[in-house]
Amino acid sequence: MNVVRLATSLILLALPALATAGARQQATVLLSEDPEGRKIEQEWGFADAVITGDTIYLSGVVAGLRPGETDLKLPYERAFARIGAILKRCGASWDDVVDITSFHTDLTSQMPAIVAVKNKYIVAPPPAWTAIGVSRLIPDNGITEIKMVAKLPARK
């Protein structure tokens, strides 16, 4: 009987080592296709997107004004175009976005512009959306960071 108990104890001790890797290690991790963007992602330790199961988690994309720009729609257009390209690489579209979180350095002045651009990409019914005010973003010219969660479309 002691041999059975010993064998059972050894098996129970070994189970954690036999467990499968974590969700992120089993996920599809998409790094930037742009060499400079990929370098930053590798140095800072983040990805454009992580797909686990049927859920896509997109890292925040920063909308930033370029020197001389005053039209807030321009950085949002660039950010939404980049997000759209990432969604496409994941096998999804704007219709698959279920949640948006945006971080704004000035909510009052930025909301009309981001809403105008967002409404060109995302049609009804709307996703969940939380807009948060922050004191600053990286890089220094960043005005808003946009993070999204999407679901992969059902396979037919």
ABEGO torsion letter per residue (X at the ends): XAAAAAAAAAAAAAAAAABBBBAAAABBBBBBABAAAAAAAAAAGBBABBBBEABBBBBBBBBBBBBGBABAAAAAAAAAAAAAAAAAAAGBBAAABABBBBBBABAAAAAAAAAAAAAAABBOBBBBBBBBBBABBOBAABABBBBBBBBBBBBX
